[in-house]
Amino acid sequence: MLDRDYRDIAGGLLVAAFGAAAGLYSLAHYRLGTVTSMGPGMFPTALGVLLALGGLGIALGGATRRGYPVDARILTPVIILVSISVFALMIEPFGLIPSVFSASVIACLAELRVRPVTKLVLGTVLSALTWLIFIVGLRLTIPAFDWPF
């Protein structure tokens, strides 16, 4: 057991840094406006500040409690990057449903405890939901199936 929860400290500081960077970027590049006449920079700046404060809260919480050693696996982020790459490479030649299904099944390989049937069910449900949201609901012109053969 560790004297501090270093996982929450590091994660909270990363979230805080991202929020601060987003808030400062939007503050520098967009007009803030007033509360009664909000400019385009008001909402992203506020979200960046809230994200930075939330990240600091997570980091402070991790600094006040004991933690456990981090079980880091280098293969997990590699699998997630492969999953994102497969989606990006498959969306144009194969369509939305096969690319979402493949990416979700590959991403499930990052977790060791997921059973094969669960992977297939998750891929099917996510494919159906993306079809319903993006093609049926939003009427985007992404083909559901587009076989290059």
Secondary structure, DSSP 4 states (H G I P E B T S, - for coil): -BSS-HHHHHHHHHHHHHHHHHHHHHHHHS--B-SSSB-TTHHHHHHHHHHHHHHHHHHHHHHTS-B------THHHHHHHHHHHHHHHHHHHH-HHHHHHHHHHHHHTTSTT--HHHHHHHHHHHHHHHIIIIIIIS-----S-----
